[in-house]
Amino acid sequence: MSSRGSLAVALRDAWKKYSLREIFHRSLREDIMRLIRGNGQPLEKDEFWALQGITLEVPKGECVGIYGPNGAGKSTILKLIASVTYPTKGSVEVFGRVAPLIEVGAGFHPDLTGRENIFVNGTIIGMSIKEIKEKLDDIIAFSELGRFIDTPVKKYSSGMYLKLGMAIAVHSGADVLLIDEILSVGDETFRNKCIDTIQGLLDQGKTIIMVSHDKSLLEQIAHRIVYIEDGQVKKEQANIEHIIGAYHAKQ
Amino acid sequence: MVTKRIWQYRDLLLVFAWREFVVRYRQSAIGIIWAIFQPLSMMVLFTFVFSWILDMKISDIPYPVFFYAGALPWTFFASSLNYAIPSLTNHYGLITKIYFPREILPLSYVTVALVDFLIASTCLLGLMILYRIHITWTALWFLPLFVILVIFTASVAVFLAGLNVYYRDVRAATGFLIQLWFFASPVMYSVDKVNIKLKLLLFLNPLTFIIENMRRCLLEGRDVVWWQFLAVSIIVVTWAVIVYRFFMHIERSFADVI
């Protein structure tokens, strides 16, 4: 916990505009209008704000849970932190390497074996080949896949996918881990193991940001829960019950 | 700047290329022989057509070597584009979740085509020995010509792959585009026999210069005119720089648009 205090992630008044249009194509006229008016100003037809001034500071070593109804902007926040997309207004700063633990199987090639996919998925989340070779045995051990590690992943169950993905992510050496609603697929034992591992990573000073609808999971590991609705932070609390209370009072 | 960005992610490029190579040849009966099969079948077909059906004099060089020497760089170009153009849209799941320099994806397919090229060029060497082609020092020109070919192919691939994120028309037009480009490149003919006006028109296509000269320096012992080489190099590199700038600009919104 020594490194606690300095920031890992900072969103400052972040706004994100999305278009509903099927074909995202700005005409030259629109581009010129944008130049005159400045970007991020009034909404055009078919546009909406997915995030409306999110300010969120996460110190190193903290685990933040993001909670809220569907379409509130939770995943958009993760995308901003992962630098996959950029804010329309405001700023996003990340200190250190980010590893998004993406949903089941993304980045896995069905025809490759589990072992081969460790290299594919590992390099995608920023590990070097050398690093992966060094950690290969640990990753395989963590995944609990045993002899299935040399089977093409197209034959895996979704739980096995998750185990492999999780095993790679926790060994990635990244400073900030993004977890988007995935732990629900694994069995009870593996879930508990993941929770233990997450605790261990937090003790090492890693930062974790997780999106989940799973109240008990958030309660177990998150230091702080941020309630998001309509692209805004509605409530920040350490206690889930207060958040849940606010959520249900609205409904 | 270009190289530094890719250098940082070189392992990802290598792994993507390795993945594609393994996946492409693993569950296939003849495996990497596919790499030779494509230029070889073009060679057989053209030799047949121009020896028996059309009975035309294309070149003084034995047809099999002549056609194979043209089909080899052409296959590299065509196969790169074929795989690279849909590469970004096919990896929707990655693009919307994880950051990495997006050009790594199309470039990994160019890398695979490069490996195919190296495998298939052993066959060219065999043909040259078989047909007792007199190899001279001019054959060394092949290397710089090849570098230009790779830069040109990579930049066209990255450009069209990026454009395809915005307009799926690019994907739809790929087959057609490659077919047209084939006829505009001297694979089954030589520019030598073409009149000067048409020659100038054909040389607007950088592949014309590259393929024609690769064949001349390898098979005919002819030198490349250095100032022509310089001019083409400048054009190709300038184009590549423009493409990269353009790609860096549009890359930021890929996740929102794709």
Interface residues (C-beta under 8 A of the other chain):
Chain A: Y18 S19 F24 H25 K79 A82 S83 V84 T85 Y86 V98 P100 I102 E103 A106 G107 H109 D111 L112 E116 F119 V120 T123 I124 I125 G126 M127 S128 I129
Chain B: D11 L12 L14 V15 F16 W18 R19 V22 V23 R26 Q27 G93 L94 I95 T96 K97 I98 Y99 F100 Y166 R252 S253 A255 D256 V257
